[in-house]
Amino acid sequence: MRVKSNPVWTLTIPLLVAALLAQGCATKALWSEKHYHPAKPANLELAARPERQMVLVQYDEQYENSRKIRRRAYWLDLNDRYPITERPIFLKKVDASGLQPIPILPEITDTNALPQTGYVARIISNHQGFELWQDGAPIAEYMLPGYNAKPPADFYHVAVTPFAVVADGIIIVGGVAVLAGVVYLVAQDDEE
């Protein structure tokens, strides 16, 4: 028996196989890494621990375009002159007692107007970082963290996961059923 080649089935089968292999990604998309960055405004707060050359940095963070804002805090070691380019070690609890609050000036402040004693910071880069000064002299510029990480295991992600798994299952089973139907129709077409 001679097998006939049907151009419609020749194109349809590879497309269906590719679609089936690409499906089932709702759960993966829900839990894939997101880009975290300072919120706008970041509501930056700084406090110094002068005896150890450490600054407590607190700011508001969000991931991608979400509306969820969470407060973050970490210690910045002033002896480390490099800007933060990776995710810092965030503090679970913040205790600012005994620390000296650092005044934060707007981005457009003239450096001639900076106080000549103690710490002061100036907002830079569209509220994505700050320039730290001590006793009238600049220390360094520091960018607030921007990094990729998995989303938090919060109520939303945990509650939506079962629905994403069910959606993945429906898509996969539906894809298999359509593929089986196409294979069946091709087999029937070949028998004629």
Secondary structure, DSSP 8 states (H G I E B T S, - for coil): ------HHHHHHHHHHHHHHHH---HHHHHHS-EEEEE-SS---EEEEEGGGTEEEEEEEEEETT-S--EEEEEEEETT--S---S-----SS---TT-EEE-EE-TT--GGGS-SSSEEEEEETTTTEEEEEETTEEEEEEE---EEE-----HHHHHHHHHHHHHHHHHHHHHHHHHHHHHHHHHHHHH-
